[in-house]
Amino acid sequence: MKQAGLAWISFPYSDFSANKIRPALVVSNDGYNEKRSDAVVCAITSNLEKIPYPVQIGQSDITGGKLAISSKIRADKIIQASNGIIAKKFAKLSDAKFTEAIAQIKKLVSMEQ
Protein backbone atom coordinates (compact mmCIF):
# COMPACT_ATOMS: atom_id res chain seq x y z
CA MET A 1 0.00 0.00 0.00
CA LYS A 2 1.10 3.53 -0.75
CA GLN A 3 0.76 6.44 1.64
CA ALA A 4 -2.47 8.41 1.04
CA GLY A 5 -4.02 5.35 -0.60
CA LEU A 6 -7.63 4.44 0.08
CA ALA A 7 -8.59 0.80 0.54
CA TRP A 8 -11.39 -1.42 1.81
CA ILE A 9 -10.29 -3.00 5.10
CA SER A 10 -11.80 -5.40 7.61
CA PHE A 11 -11.83 -2.90 10.49
CA PRO A 12 -12.38 -4.16 14.06
CA TYR A 13 -14.91 -2.57 16.37
CA SER A 14 -13.22 -0.79 19.28
CA ASP A 15 -14.22 -3.63 21.64
CA PHE A 16 -12.88 -6.22 19.13
CA SER A 17 -16.25 -8.05 19.22
CA ALA A 18 -16.57 -8.03 15.42
CA ASN A 19 -15.22 -6.51 12.20
CA LYS A 20 -16.77 -4.39 9.49
CA ILE A 21 -15.49 -3.80 5.96
CA ARG A 22 -14.97 -0.07 5.66
CA PRO A 23 -12.81 2.32 3.68
CA ALA A 24 -9.54 3.44 5.25
CA LEU A 25 -6.72 5.88 4.57
CA VAL A 26 -3.11 4.67 4.64
CA VAL A 27 -1.13 7.14 6.79
CA SER A 28 2.17 5.28 7.24
CA ASN A 29 4.95 6.31 4.87
CA ASP A 30 5.97 4.31 1.80
CA GLY A 31 9.34 3.28 3.29
CA TYR A 32 7.56 1.71 6.26
CA ASN A 33 4.89 0.11 4.06
CA GLU A 34 7.48 -1.46 1.73
CA LYS A 35 9.42 -3.08 4.58
CA ARG A 36 6.46 -4.35 6.58
CA SER A 37 3.55 -6.68 5.96
CA ASP A 38 1.16 -4.10 7.35
CA ALA A 39 0.26 -0.41 7.20
CA VAL A 40 -1.04 2.19 9.64
CA VAL A 41 -4.52 3.33 8.60
CA CYS A 42 -7.37 5.62 9.67
CA ALA A 43 -11.00 4.59 9.32
CA ILE A 44 -13.31 6.47 6.98
CA THR A 45 -17.01 6.79 7.75
CA SER A 46 -20.03 7.93 5.77
CA ASN A 47 -21.73 8.84 9.06
CA LEU A 48 -21.48 12.63 8.94
CA GLU A 49 -22.46 13.18 12.57
CA LYS A 50 -20.06 15.16 14.73
CA ILE A 51 -16.92 13.15 15.48
CA PRO A 52 -13.63 14.29 17.00
CA TYR A 53 -10.79 15.22 14.63
CA PRO A 54 -12.70 14.73 11.34
CA VAL A 55 -11.57 15.43 7.78
CA GLN A 56 -14.48 15.82 5.35
CA ILE A 57 -13.81 14.26 1.93
CA GLY A 58 -15.74 13.96 -1.31
CA GLN A 59 -15.22 12.71 -4.84
CA SER A 60 -13.24 15.84 -5.78
CA ASP A 61 -10.65 14.94 -3.11
CA ILE A 62 -9.61 11.61 -4.62
CA THR A 63 -8.02 10.35 -7.83
CA GLY A 64 -7.93 6.99 -9.55
CA GLY A 65 -11.21 5.77 -8.12
CA LYS A 66 -14.66 6.61 -6.87
CA LEU A 67 -15.98 7.59 -3.46
CA ALA A 68 -19.67 6.67 -3.39
CA ILE A 69 -20.76 9.35 -0.91
CA SER A 70 -19.30 12.22 1.10
CA SER A 71 -17.41 10.83 4.06
CA LYS A 72 -15.13 11.73 6.96
CA ILE A 73 -11.67 10.45 7.76
CA ARG A 74 -11.59 9.50 11.44
CA ALA A 75 -8.20 10.69 12.66
CA ASP A 76 -9.20 9.26 16.05
CA LYS A 77 -9.65 5.70 14.75
CA ILE A 78 -6.18 4.40 13.82
CA ILE A 79 -5.02 0.79 13.54
CA GLN A 80 -2.08 -1.16 12.22
CA ALA A 81 -3.60 -3.30 9.46
CA SER A 82 -2.01 -6.47 8.13
CA ASN A 83 -1.91 -6.68 4.34
CA GLY A 84 -4.09 -9.78 4.77
CA ILE A 85 -7.11 -7.71 5.88
CA ILE A 86 -6.75 -5.14 3.10
CA ALA A 87 -9.51 -6.24 0.77
CA LYS A 88 -9.12 -3.86 -2.17
CA LYS A 89 -7.31 -0.62 -2.98
CA PHE A 90 -9.65 1.83 -4.68
CA ALA A 91 -8.23 5.37 -4.89
CA LYS A 92 -5.71 7.97 -3.69
CA LEU A 93 -6.45 10.97 -1.49
CA SER A 94 -5.36 14.44 -2.66
CA ASP A 95 -2.22 15.89 -1.11
CA ALA A 96 -4.21 18.74 0.46
CA LYS A 97 -6.66 16.43 2.22
CA PHE A 98 -3.88 14.06 3.27
CA THR A 99 -2.05 16.99 4.87
CA GLU A 100 -5.28 17.94 6.64
CA ALA A 101 -5.68 14.37 7.95
CA ILE A 102 -2.11 14.33 9.30
CA ALA A 103 -2.74 17.71 10.99
CA GLN A 104 -5.80 16.24 12.73
CA ILE A 105 -3.77 13.22 13.91
CA LYS A 106 -1.15 15.62 15.30
CA LYS A 107 -3.90 17.51 17.17
CA LEU A 108 -5.17 14.22 18.59
CA VAL A 109 -1.79 13.22 20.02
CA SER A 110 -0.69 16.72 21.01
CA MET A 111 0.03 17.37 24.67
CA GLU A 112 -1.87 20.65 24.35
CA GLN A 113 -5.64 20.51 24.62
DOMARMAR-761141 format. One record per residue: residue number from 0; x, y, z of N, C-alpha, C in turn. Coordinates in nm, 2 decimals. Each point is the difference from the previous one (the first is absolute). Example, Ala and Ser with C-alpha at 12.3 -4.5 7.8 and 13.67 -1.06 7.14 Angstrom:
// residues 2
{n 0&n_px 1.32&n_py -0.57&n_pz 0.78&ca_px -0.09&ca_py 0.12&ca_pz 0.00&c_px 0.09&c_py 0.12&c_pz 0.00}
{n 1&n_px -0.04&n_py 0.11&n_pz -0.07&ca_px 0.09&ca_py 0.11&ca_pz 0.00&c_px -0.08&c_py 0.11&c_pz 0.08}
//
This chain:
// residues 113
{n 0&n_px 0.08&n_py -0.12&n_pz 0.00&ca_px -0.08&ca_py 0.12&ca_pz 0.00&c_px 0.09&c_py 0.13&c_pz 0.00}
{n 1&n_px -0.05&n_py 0.09&n_pz -0.07&ca_px 0.07&ca_py 0.13&ca_pz 0.00&c_px -0.07&c_py 0.10&c_pz 0.09}
{n 2&n_px 0.09&n_py 0.09&n_pz 0.06&ca_px -0.05&ca_py 0.10&ca_pz 0.08&c_px -0.11&c_py 0.09&c_pz -0.07}
{n 3&n_px -0.10&n_py 0.04&n_pz 0.07&ca_px -0.12&ca_py 0.07&ca_pz -0.06&c_px -0.09&c_py -0.08&c_pz -0.08}
{n 4&n_px 0.03&n_py -0.14&n_pz -0.01&ca_px -0.09&ca_py -0.09&ca_pz -0.07&c_px -0.13&c_py -0.02&c_pz 0.08}
{n 5&n_px -0.11&n_py -0.03&n_pz -0.07&ca_px -0.12&ca_py -0.04&ca_pz 0.06&c_px -0.03&c_py -0.14&c_pz -0.04}
{n 6&n_px -0.05&n_py -0.08&n_pz 0.10&ca_px -0.02&ca_py -0.14&ca_pz -0.02&c_px -0.11&c_py -0.05&c_pz 0.09}
{n 7&n_px -0.07&n_py -0.11&n_pz -0.04&ca_px -0.10&ca_py -0.06&ca_pz 0.08&c_px 0.07&c_py -0.10&c_pz 0.10}
{n 8&n_px -0.03&n_py 0.02&n_pz 0.13&ca_px 0.07&ca_py -0.08&ca_pz 0.10&c_px -0.10&c_py -0.06&c_pz 0.10}
{n 9&n_px 0.03&n_py -0.12&n_pz 0.04&ca_px -0.08&ca_py -0.06&ca_pz 0.11&c_px 0.04&c_py 0.07&c_pz 0.13}
{n 10&n_px -0.08&n_py 0.10&n_pz 0.04&ca_px 0.04&ca_py 0.08&ca_pz 0.12&c_px -0.07&c_py -0.05&c_pz 0.12}
{n 11&n_px 0.07&n_py -0.03&n_pz 0.11&ca_px -0.06&ca_py -0.05&ca_pz 0.13&c_px -0.08&c_py 0.11&c_pz 0.07}
{n 12&n_px -0.10&n_py -0.04&n_pz 0.07&ca_px -0.07&ca_py 0.09&ca_pz 0.09&c_px 0.09&c_py 0.03&c_pz 0.11}
{n 13&n_px -0.02&n_py 0.11&n_pz 0.07&ca_px 0.10&ca_py 0.04&ca_pz 0.11&c_px 0.00&c_py -0.10&c_pz 0.11}
{n 14&n_px -0.10&n_py -0.08&n_pz 0.02&ca_px 0.00&ca_py -0.10&ca_pz 0.10&c_px 0.04&c_py -0.14&c_pz -0.05}
{n 15&n_px 0.04&n_py 0.00&n_pz -0.13&ca_px 0.05&ca_py -0.12&ca_pz -0.07&c_px -0.10&c_py -0.12&c_pz 0.00}
{n 16&n_px -0.13&n_py 0.04&n_pz 0.01&ca_px -0.11&ca_py -0.10&ca_pz 0.00&c_px -0.03&c_py -0.05&c_pz -0.14}
{n 17&n_px 0.03&n_py 0.08&n_pz -0.10&ca_px -0.03&ca_py -0.03&ca_pz -0.14&c_px 0.08&c_py 0.09&c_pz -0.09}
{n 18&n_px -0.01&n_py -0.02&n_pz -0.13&ca_px 0.07&ca_py 0.08&ca_pz -0.10&c_px -0.11&c_py 0.05&c_pz -0.10}
{n 19&n_px 0.04&n_py 0.11&n_pz -0.07&ca_px -0.09&ca_py 0.05&ca_pz -0.10&c_px 0.09&c_py 0.05&c_pz -0.12}
{n 20&n_px -0.03&n_py -0.04&n_pz -0.12&ca_px 0.07&ca_py 0.05&ca_pz -0.11&c_px -0.03&c_py 0.15&c_pz -0.02}
{n 21&n_px 0.10&n_py 0.08&n_pz 0.00&ca_px -0.02&ca_py 0.14&ca_pz -0.01&c_px 0.12&c_py 0.06&c_pz -0.08}
{n 22&n_px -0.02&n_py 0.12&n_pz -0.06&ca_px 0.12&ca_py 0.06&ca_pz -0.06&c_px 0.10&c_py 0.06&c_pz 0.10}
{n 23&n_px 0.12&n_py 0.00&n_pz -0.04&ca_px 0.11&ca_py 0.05&ca_pz 0.10&c_px 0.10&c_py 0.08&c_pz -0.08}
{n 24&n_px 0.07&n_py 0.09&n_pz 0.06&ca_px 0.11&ca_py 0.08&ca_pz -0.05&c_px 0.13&c_py -0.05&c_pz 0.05}
{n 25&n_px 0.09&n_py -0.03&n_pz -0.09&ca_px 0.14&ca_py -0.04&ca_pz 0.04&c_px 0.08&c_py 0.12&c_pz 0.04}
{n 26&n_px 0.04&n_py 0.01&n_pz 0.13&ca_px 0.08&ca_py 0.11&ca_pz 0.05&c_px 0.15&c_py -0.02&c_pz 0.02}
{n 27&n_px 0.03&n_py -0.13&n_pz 0.01&ca_px 0.15&ca_py -0.03&ca_pz 0.01&c_px 0.07&c_py 0.03&c_pz -0.13}
{n 28&n_px 0.13&n_py 0.03&n_pz 0.02&ca_px 0.08&ca_py 0.04&ca_pz -0.12&c_px 0.03&c_py -0.12&c_pz -0.09}
{n 29&n_px 0.04&n_py 0.03&n_pz -0.12&ca_px 0.03&ca_py -0.11&ca_pz -0.10&c_px 0.12&c_py -0.09&c_pz 0.04}
{n 30&n_px 0.10&n_py 0.07&n_pz 0.06&ca_px 0.11&ca_py -0.08&ca_pz 0.05&c_px -0.04&c_py -0.11&c_pz 0.10}
{n 31&n_px -0.08&n_py 0.04&n_pz 0.10&ca_px -0.05&ca_py -0.09&ca_pz 0.10&c_px -0.09&c_py -0.11&c_pz -0.07}
{n 32&n_px -0.09&n_py 0.04&n_pz -0.09&ca_px -0.09&ca_py -0.09&ca_pz -0.06&c_px 0.07&c_py -0.10&c_pz -0.09}
{n 33&n_px 0.11&n_py 0.04&n_pz -0.06&ca_px 0.08&ca_py -0.10&ca_pz -0.09&c_px 0.07&c_py -0.10&c_pz 0.08}
{n 34&n_px 0.04&n_py 0.03&n_pz 0.13&ca_px 0.08&ca_py -0.09&ca_pz 0.08&c_px -0.08&c_py -0.09&c_pz 0.09}
{n 35&n_px -0.13&n_py 0.04&n_pz 0.01&ca_px -0.08&ca_py -0.08&ca_pz 0.10&c_px -0.12&c_py -0.07&c_pz -0.08}
{n 36&n_px -0.06&n_py -0.09&n_pz 0.07&ca_px -0.11&ca_py -0.07&ca_pz -0.05&c_px -0.13&c_py 0.06&c_pz 0.05}
{n 37&n_px 0.00&n_py 0.13&n_pz 0.04&ca_px -0.11&ca_py 0.07&ca_pz 0.05&c_px 0.01&c_py 0.15&c_pz -0.03}
{n 38&n_px -0.10&n_py 0.07&n_pz 0.03&ca_px 0.00&ca_py 0.15&ca_pz -0.02&c_px -0.09&c_py 0.06&c_pz 0.11}
{n 39&n_px 0.03&n_py 0.13&n_pz 0.03&ca_px -0.07&ca_py 0.07&ca_pz 0.10&c_px -0.11&c_py 0.08&c_pz -0.07}
{n 40&n_px -0.13&n_py -0.02&n_pz 0.04&ca_px -0.11&ca_py 0.05&ca_pz -0.07&c_px -0.10&c_py 0.07&c_pz 0.09}
{n 41&n_px -0.08&n_py 0.10&n_pz -0.05&ca_px -0.11&ca_py 0.06&ca_pz 0.07&c_px -0.13&c_py -0.04&c_pz -0.07}
{n 42&n_px -0.10&n_py -0.03&n_pz 0.08&ca_px -0.13&ca_py -0.03&ca_pz -0.05&c_px -0.06&c_py 0.12&c_pz -0.07}
{n 43&n_px -0.09&n_py -0.03&n_pz -0.09&ca_px -0.08&ca_py 0.10&ca_pz -0.07&c_px -0.15&c_py -0.04&c_pz 0.02}
{n 44&n_px -0.08&n_py 0.10&n_pz 0.03&ca_px -0.14&ca_py -0.03&ca_pz 0.02&c_px -0.09&c_py 0.09&c_pz -0.08}
{n 45&n_px -0.11&n_py -0.06&n_pz -0.04&ca_px -0.10&ca_py 0.08&ca_pz -0.07&c_px -0.10&c_py 0.07&c_pz 0.09}
{n 46&n_px 0.01&n_py -0.04&n_pz 0.13&ca_px -0.08&ca_py 0.06&ca_pz 0.11&c_px 0.05&c_py 0.15&c_pz 0.02}
{n 47&n_px -0.08&n_py 0.10&n_pz -0.04&ca_px 0.05&ca_py 0.13&ca_pz 0.00&c_px -0.03&c_py 0.07&c_pz 0.13}
{n 48&n_px -0.04&n_py -0.07&n_pz 0.11&ca_px -0.03&ca_py 0.06&ca_pz 0.13&c_px 0.14&c_py 0.05&c_pz 0.05}
{n 49&n_px -0.02&n_py 0.08&n_pz 0.10&ca_px 0.12&ca_py 0.07&ca_pz 0.06&c_px 0.09&c_py -0.11&c_pz 0.07}
{n 50&n_px 0.13&n_py 0.00&n_pz -0.05&ca_px 0.10&ca_py -0.09&ca_pz 0.06&c_px 0.12&c_py 0.08&c_pz 0.03}
{n 51&n_px 0.09&n_py -0.05&n_pz 0.09&ca_px 0.12&ca_py 0.08&ca_pz 0.03&c_px 0.10&c_py -0.02&c_pz -0.11}
{n 52&n_px 0.07&n_py 0.11&n_pz -0.03&ca_px 0.11&ca_py 0.00&ca_pz -0.10&c_px -0.04&c_py -0.05&c_pz -0.14}
{n 53&n_px -0.11&n_py 0.05&n_pz -0.05&ca_px -0.04&ca_py -0.05&ca_pz -0.14&c_px 0.07&c_py 0.08&c_pz -0.11}
{n 54&n_px 0.00&n_py -0.07&n_pz -0.12&ca_px 0.04&ca_py 0.06&ca_pz -0.12&c_px -0.10&c_py -0.03&c_pz -0.10}
{n 55&n_px -0.08&n_py 0.09&n_pz -0.05&ca_px -0.11&ca_py -0.02&ca_pz -0.09&c_px 0.06&c_py -0.02&c_pz -0.14}
{n 56&n_px -0.04&n_py -0.11&n_pz -0.07&ca_px 0.05&ca_py -0.02&ca_pz -0.14&c_px -0.12&c_py -0.04&c_pz -0.09}
{n 57&n_px 0.02&n_py 0.04&n_pz -0.13&ca_px -0.09&ca_py -0.03&ca_pz -0.10&c_px 0.07&c_py -0.05&c_pz -0.13}
{n 58&n_px -0.08&n_py -0.03&n_pz -0.10&ca_px 0.06&ca_py -0.05&ca_pz -0.12&c_px 0.11&c_py 0.09&c_pz -0.06}
{n 59&n_px -0.02&n_py 0.13&n_pz 0.02&ca_px 0.11&ca_py 0.09&ca_pz -0.06&c_px 0.13&c_py 0.00&c_pz 0.08}
{n 60&n_px 0.00&n_py -0.07&n_pz 0.11&ca_px 0.13&ca_py -0.02&ca_pz 0.08&c_px 0.08&c_py -0.12&c_pz -0.03}
{n 61&n_px -0.05&n_py -0.09&n_pz -0.09&ca_px 0.07&ca_py -0.12&ca_pz -0.03&c_px 0.03&c_py -0.01&c_pz -0.15}
{n 62&n_px 0.10&n_py -0.09&n_pz -0.03&ca_px 0.03&ca_py -0.03&ca_pz -0.14&c_px 0.01&c_py -0.15&c_pz -0.02}
{n 63&n_px -0.02&n_py -0.04&n_pz -0.12&ca_px 0.02&ca_py -0.14&ca_pz -0.03&c_px -0.11&c_py -0.09&c_pz 0.05}
{n 64&n_px -0.11&n_py 0.05&n_pz 0.04&ca_px -0.11&ca_py -0.08&ca_pz 0.05&c_px -0.12&c_py 0.08&c_pz 0.03}
{n 65&n_px -0.10&n_py -0.06&n_pz 0.07&ca_px -0.13&ca_py 0.06&ca_pz 0.02&c_px -0.03&c_py -0.01&c_pz 0.15}
{n 66&n_px -0.05&n_py 0.11&n_pz 0.06&ca_px -0.05&ca_py 0.00&ca_pz 0.13&c_px -0.15&c_py 0.01&c_pz -0.01}
{n 67&n_px -0.07&n_py -0.10&n_pz 0.04&ca_px -0.15&ca_py 0.00&ca_pz -0.02&c_px -0.07&c_py 0.12&c_pz 0.06}
{n 68&n_px 0.03&n_py 0.03&n_pz 0.12&ca_px -0.07&ca_py 0.12&ca_pz 0.07&c_px 0.10&c_py 0.08&c_pz 0.08}
{n 69&n_px -0.03&n_py 0.12&n_pz 0.03&ca_px 0.08&ca_py 0.08&ca_pz 0.09&c_px 0.03&c_py -0.07&c_pz 0.13}
{n 70&n_px 0.12&n_py 0.01&n_pz 0.05&ca_px 0.04&ca_py -0.08&ca_pz 0.12&c_px 0.09&c_py 0.09&c_pz 0.08}
{n 71&n_px 0.04&n_py -0.06&n_pz 0.12&ca_px 0.10&ca_py 0.06&ca_pz 0.09&c_px 0.11&c_py -0.10&c_pz 0.03}
{n 72&n_px 0.12&n_py 0.05&n_pz -0.01&ca_px 0.11&ca_py -0.07&ca_pz 0.06&c_px 0.00&c_py 0.01&c_pz 0.15}
{n 73&n_px 0.01&n_py -0.11&n_pz 0.07&ca_px 0.00&ca_py 0.00&ca_pz 0.14&c_px 0.14&c_py 0.00&c_pz 0.05}
{n 74&n_px 0.06&n_py 0.11&n_pz 0.03&ca_px 0.14&ca_py 0.01&ca_pz 0.05&c_px 0.01&c_py -0.06&c_pz 0.13}
{n 75&n_px -0.11&n_py -0.02&n_pz 0.07&ca_px 0.00&ca_py -0.06&ca_pz 0.14&c_px -0.02&c_py -0.16&c_pz -0.01}
{n 76&n_px -0.01&n_py -0.05&n_pz -0.11&ca_px -0.02&ca_py -0.15&ca_pz -0.02&c_px 0.12&c_py -0.06&c_pz -0.08}
{n 77&n_px 0.11&n_py -0.03&n_pz 0.06&ca_px 0.12&ca_py -0.04&ca_pz -0.07&c_px 0.04&c_py -0.14&c_pz 0.04}
{n 78&n_px 0.03&n_py -0.09&n_pz -0.10&ca_px 0.05&ca_py -0.13&ca_pz 0.03&c_px 0.12&c_py -0.03&c_pz -0.09}
{n 79&n_px 0.07&n_py -0.11&n_pz 0.05&ca_px 0.10&ca_py -0.06&ca_pz -0.09&c_px -0.06&c_py -0.12&c_pz -0.07}
{n 80&n_px -0.02&n_py 0.01&n_pz -0.13&ca_px -0.07&ca_py -0.10&ca_pz -0.07&c_px 0.09&c_py -0.09&c_pz -0.08}
{n 81&n_px -0.01&n_py -0.13&n_pz 0.02&ca_px 0.08&ca_py -0.10&ca_pz -0.08&c_px -0.05&c_py 0.01&c_pz -0.14}
{n 82&n_px 0.10&n_py -0.02&n_pz -0.09&ca_px -0.04&ca_py -0.01&ca_pz -0.15&c_px -0.11&c_py -0.10&c_pz -0.02}
{n 83&n_px -0.01&n_py -0.10&n_pz 0.08&ca_px -0.10&ca_py -0.11&ca_pz -0.01&c_px -0.14&c_py 0.05&c_pz 0.02}
{n 84&n_px -0.02&n_py 0.11&n_pz 0.07&ca_px -0.14&ca_py 0.05&ca_pz 0.02&c_px -0.03&c_py 0.12&c_pz -0.10}
{n 85&n_px 0.09&n_py 0.03&n_pz -0.08&ca_px -0.03&ca_py 0.11&ca_pz -0.10&c_px -0.06&c_py -0.07&c_pz -0.12}
{n 86&n_px -0.13&n_py 0.03&n_pz -0.01&ca_px -0.08&ca_py -0.07&ca_pz -0.10&c_px 0.02&c_py 0.05&c_pz -0.14}
{n 87&n_px 0.00&n_py 0.13&n_pz -0.02&ca_px 0.02&ca_py 0.05&ca_pz -0.14&c_px 0.04&c_py 0.15&c_pz 0.01}
{n 88&n_px 0.10&n_py 0.04&n_pz -0.08&ca_px 0.04&ca_py 0.14&ca_pz -0.01&c_px -0.10&c_py 0.06&c_pz -0.10}
{n 89&n_px -0.04&n_py 0.13&n_pz 0.03&ca_px -0.10&ca_py 0.05&ca_pz -0.10&c_px 0.03&c_py 0.15&c_pz -0.04}
{n 90&n_px 0.09&n_py 0.07&n_pz 0.06&ca_px 0.03&ca_py 0.14&ca_pz -0.04&c_px 0.12&c_py 0.05&c_pz 0.08}
{n 91&n_px 0.02&n_py 0.13&n_pz -0.03&ca_px 0.11&ca_py 0.08&ca_pz 0.07&c_px -0.06&c_py 0.13&c_pz 0.04}
{n 92&n_px 0.03&n_py 0.04&n_pz 0.13&ca_px -0.05&ca_py 0.13&ca_pz 0.05&c_px 0.09&c_py 0.11&c_pz -0.05}
{n 93&n_px -0.05&n_py 0.12&n_pz -0.02&ca_px 0.07&ca_py 0.11&ca_pz -0.05&c_px 0.11&c_py 0.04&c_pz 0.11}
{n 94&n_px 0.10&n_py 0.07&n_pz -0.04&ca_px 0.11&ca_py 0.04&ca_pz 0.09&c_px -0.06&c_py 0.09&c_pz 0.10}
{n 95&n_px -0.09&n_py 0.10&n_pz -0.04&ca_px -0.05&ca_py 0.09&ca_pz 0.10&c_px -0.08&c_py -0.06&c_pz 0.11}
{n 96&n_px -0.08&n_py -0.10&n_pz -0.04&ca_px -0.09&ca_py -0.07&ca_pz 0.10&c_px 0.09&c_py -0.09&c_pz 0.09}
{n 97&n_px 0.10&n_py -0.06&n_pz -0.06&ca_px 0.09&ca_py -0.08&ca_pz 0.08&c_px 0.07&c_py 0.08&c_pz 0.10}
{n 98&n_px 0.05&n_py 0.12&n_pz -0.04&ca_px 0.07&ca_py 0.09&ca_pz 0.10&c_px -0.10&c_py 0.04&c_pz 0.11}
{n 99&n_px -0.13&n_py 0.02&n_pz -0.04&ca_px -0.10&ca_py 0.03&ca_pz 0.10&c_px -0.02&c_py -0.11&c_pz 0.10}
{n 100&n_px 0.00&n_py -0.12&n_pz -0.05&ca_px -0.02&ca_py -0.12&ca_pz 0.09&c_px 0.12&c_py -0.02&c_pz 0.09}
{n 101&n_px 0.12&n_py 0.02&n_pz -0.05&ca_px 0.12&ca_py -0.01&ca_pz 0.09&c_px -0.01&c_py 0.11&c_pz 0.11}
{n 102&n_px -0.04&n_py 0.12&n_pz -0.04&ca_px -0.01&ca_py 0.11&ca_pz 0.10&c_px -0.10&c_py -0.04&c_pz 0.11}
{n 103&n_px -0.11&n_py -0.06&n_pz -0.04&ca_px -0.10&ca_py -0.05&ca_pz 0.10&c_px 0.06&c_py -0.10&c_pz 0.09}
{n 104&n_px 0.08&n_py -0.10&n_pz -0.05&ca_px 0.06&ca_py -0.10&ca_pz 0.08&c_px 0.10&c_py 0.07&c_pz 0.10}
{n 105&n_px 0.07&n_py 0.10&n_pz -0.05&ca_px 0.09&ca_py 0.07&ca_pz 0.09&c_px -0.07&c_py 0.07&c_pz 0.11}
{n 106&n_px -0.12&n_py 0.06&n_pz -0.03&ca_px -0.08&ca_py 0.06&ca_pz 0.11&c_px -0.04&c_py -0.10&c_pz 0.10}
{n 107&n_px -0.04&n_py -0.12&n_pz -0.05&ca_px -0.05&ca_py -0.11&ca_pz 0.09&c_px 0.11&c_py -0.04&c_pz 0.10}
{n 108&n_px 0.12&n_py -0.01&n_pz -0.05&ca_px 0.11&ca_py -0.05&ca_pz 0.09&c_px 0.08&c_py 0.11&c_pz 0.07}
{n 109&n_px -0.04&n_py 0.13&n_pz -0.03&ca_px 0.07&ca_py 0.11&ca_pz 0.06&c_px -0.02&c_py 0.00&c_pz 0.15}
{n 110&n_px 0.10&n_py 0.05&n_pz 0.07&ca_px -0.01&ca_py 0.02&ca_pz 0.15&c_px -0.08&c_py 0.12&c_pz 0.04}
{n 111&n_px -0.02&n_py 0.09&n_pz -0.10&ca_px -0.09&ca_py 0.12&ca_pz 0.02&c_px -0.14&c_py -0.04&c_pz -0.03}
{n 112&n_px -0.09&n_py 0.05&n_pz 0.08&ca_px -0.14&ca_py -0.03&ca_pz -0.02&c_px -0.09&c_py 0.12&c_pz -0.02}
//
